[in-house]
């Protein structure tokens, strides 16, 4: 107390003013107003949550699909690796069957070349009758056309190109396949006359089930527009396909 009394007379009035301002109590009015506003906001939010409209199953399904697409877009933006590849194989004819068919095609070409370029000239040099020489040439040409005609629709592989949102997980892929859109891109692989792979890029809705060539063709597509865009020296687009082990039915793709 003695030290306080001795210290106070030394302080000037201008120095005592800020001390009194610092030690002044808080005003309760402004505090109660802020509390009241915060309480009103919280009550309004709780009322909105309580009286929200019920969600219909269709809206719930659309919301789930939108959420899945949003997650897929976010994953692609963040450079996250997808669980499934973009190009997925959905059908394979088998290694043994494909290899056997390729060997038949190549062997037929060698047989045709043997009859046309070796046997036929020897018949000509030996002055054989013309009908015998012609029959030898036909023995080399007919197998080539027969094998090419019967095996050209044979499909060895079918690949499907998945959109980004269908590659996020296997569950999403099952939903996508369950409601496969007709615009889904497919790649069908066949073999040419020299056993070279031929790739046909089509959409799932382009295929139509049929039964032609005594069962050697069970799917067809319209290639008029695609052939019109090709040059005259280019091969025509493949329009007939055979998927072994599946009988084509109307309405099935």
ZIWO-V223423 format. One record per backbone hydrogen bond with DSSP energy under -1.0 kcal/mol. NH is the residue of the N-H (numbers start at 1). CO is the residue of the C=O. Records with the same first field share a line. If there is no record, write none. Layout:
BEGIN
NH = CO + CO
END
This chain:
BEGIN
5 = 1
6 = 2
7 = 3
8 = 4
9 = 5
11 = 8
16 = 12
17 = 13
20 = 16
21 = 17
22 = 18
23 = 19
32 = 28
33 = 29
34 = 30
35 = 31
36 = 32
37 = 33
38 = 34
39 = 35
40 = 36
41 = 37
42 = 38
43 = 39
44 = 40
45 = 41
46 = 42
47 = 43
48 = 44
49 = 45
50 = 46
51 = 47
60 = 56
61 = 57
62 = 58
63 = 59
64 = 60
65 = 61
66 = 62
67 = 63
68 = 64
69 = 65
70 = 66
71 = 67
72 = 68
73 = 69
74 = 70
75 = 71
76 = 72
77 = 73
78 = 74
79 = 76
80 = 75
84 = 167
88 = 160
90 = 158
91 = 158
93 = 156
98 = 94
99 = 95
100 = 96
101 = 97
102 = 98
103 = 99
104 = 100
105 = 101
106 = 102
107 = 103
108 = 104
109 = 105
110 = 106
111 = 107
112 = 108
113 = 109
114 = 110
115 = 111
116 = 112
117 = 113
118 = 114
119 = 114
120 = 115
122 = 118
123 = 119
124 = 120
125 = 121
126 = 122
127 = 124
128 = 123
133 = 129
134 = 130
135 = 131
136 = 132
137 = 133
138 = 134
139 = 135
141 = 137
142 = 138
145 = 141
146 = 142
147 = 143
148 = 144
149 = 145
150 = 146
151 = 147
152 = 148
154 = 151
155 = 242
156 = 189
157 = 189
158 = 91
159 = 187
160 = 88
161 = 185
162 = 86
167 = 164
173 = 169
174 = 170
175 = 171
176 = 172
177 = 173
178 = 174
179 = 175
180 = 177
184 = 181
186 = 202
187 = 159
188 = 200
189 = 157
190 = 198
192 = 196
195 = 192
198 = 190
200 = 188
202 = 186
204 = 184
205 = 182
206 = 203
208 = 220
210 = 218
212 = 217
216 = 213
217 = 212
218 = 241
219 = 241
220 = 208
221 = 239
227 = 223
228 = 224
229 = 225
234 = 231
241 = 219
242 = 153
246 = 243
252 = 249
END
